[in-house]
Amino acid sequence: MTGAPGHRAPAHRGTGAPWAAIATIAVLALALAPTVRAQRPAPAPRHGLWIGLGFGGGQVRNWSDQEPAASKTVVTASLRGGIVVVPALRLGLEVNGWGIESGDVWDPSKGVTVNETLLIAQLYPWPAKHWYLKGGLGWGEFNTAHPGDLDSRAFGAVILGVGYDVRLGRNVFVTLAADWARGPLGSVDNLVTTSTVRRFRAWDVIVGVQYH
């Protein structure tokens, strides 16, 4: 009779031990989970094709021999794509634009843009860091819907930029970038319009989505 409580006491203390151990393991697992995720290797750099679309804002300044320089803060857009030569180098084509005057579907006489069509190279000095330097060379274009005015284009436009890719998924990135561009836009000289040696200088900041 007197020994019975003594036997029950150890049994009672023992029933809490497994739960305490499980709780301890669970707490340690939760505490170590972020560290384990952080130590997992990132997906290996991919080769093949890539494409990116971006929108942003900036400023463009354009002029010609007959027209004074005029600056305007504008909305910008860019479309890029190409091939990954090695993880540290991408080559491709970029088409971008600065909207000086918005087009109007109800008024076809409105709409002026400065555009570039470029061959570009993006260099990732440390591919795992996801930031890059960009350079490009190609054509500058002045596009206008104004009556009596004409579009023009010329080779020699350049672009320099820097950007950072933020990985959202295995193949999807958000790109934050800043670009600076300048170059010739060609000339128009006819019976209606004379605008020779058109040129521009511009910069912009862009947020885009990239698939690779």
Phi, psi and omega in degrees: 000311183291335181277344186300313180298325179298323179288326182288328184298313178299321179299320182293318178294326183290332184293337180275342185298313180299318180294322177295320179295317180297317179298319179297316179296319180297316179297317179296321180297316179295322181290326184271346185302312179301322180295320180295318179295321181294330183275351178293136181295144177290157178306140182298144177304137183262157173249176178108210187266155175217155179212144181216144179231131183221154176223150180188210180211160180184206182222142178231142179232123182227153182199174175210181179297331182260345186241136179289159179293138178224133180250147179210139174277129193221169170271141182233161178211154178210148175229124182232153176190159180172212185231145175271110180288306172219165181307333182269357185217129173236137175243145182188194181237137177232136172239123181226171182199147174245120183274098181289318178222128182291142174284163181220119181295336180269350180221091184293355179273002181252146177130116176220130178222153168249127185231158172230143170236114195228150162269126187236159172228132176246122182251124176256097183303320176231093187308325182291343181274343173071014174252154188217162171247141184232142173219148181206157180218137179179220187254137170259142185225137172248116183244127183222146175255004182294134178301136178084347178261160183229152174290159175208159179207157179203152178274145177127001177288144181230161175216141174230140183202169176221145182206170180218130180261124177255118184286126174258329180206187183302321185240004187241134180227151165259130183250129173251124188215155173227134183232151173231134184218156174196164177156180178281154178238008179089189183219154172229128179211095179222192183292339185258315187232135172236112179214091187258152179052054174293139179217166178211162172215137187204160172215159176201163174238129190230143169244127184221174176242135182232137176244129180212000000 
